[in-house]
Amino acid sequence: MLLGRVDGTLVASRKEPRMEGLKLLVVRQLEADGSDGSGYVVAVDAVGAGVGEVVMYATGSSARQTAATDQKPCDAVIMAIVDTWELEGKAVYTK
């Protein structure tokens, strides 16, 4: 599992039929200290996340293990919205 921040949305008018109805979000990976990483991933939103929220996401075969993505051609899924993130006893992020 990875931590990221939702930076935007993605709309694709033509896509694989099994992807119809899935909300796609652009997520920037976060470093352990909460700073922005260098990469982005497009992830299916399984929990109703919004732009600006810190989320927990999974990639690879783990991304196909949610109710929203089961048997779908998906390589990344947002599976949690982070409320609090602490590291070494200090708050890195609080919603």
Secondary structure, DSSP 8 states (H G I E B T S, - for coil): -EEEEEEEEE--SS--GGGTT--EEEEEEE-TTS-EEEEEEEEEESS---TT-EEEEEEGGGGG-STTTTTS--SEEEEEE-SEEEETTEEEEE-
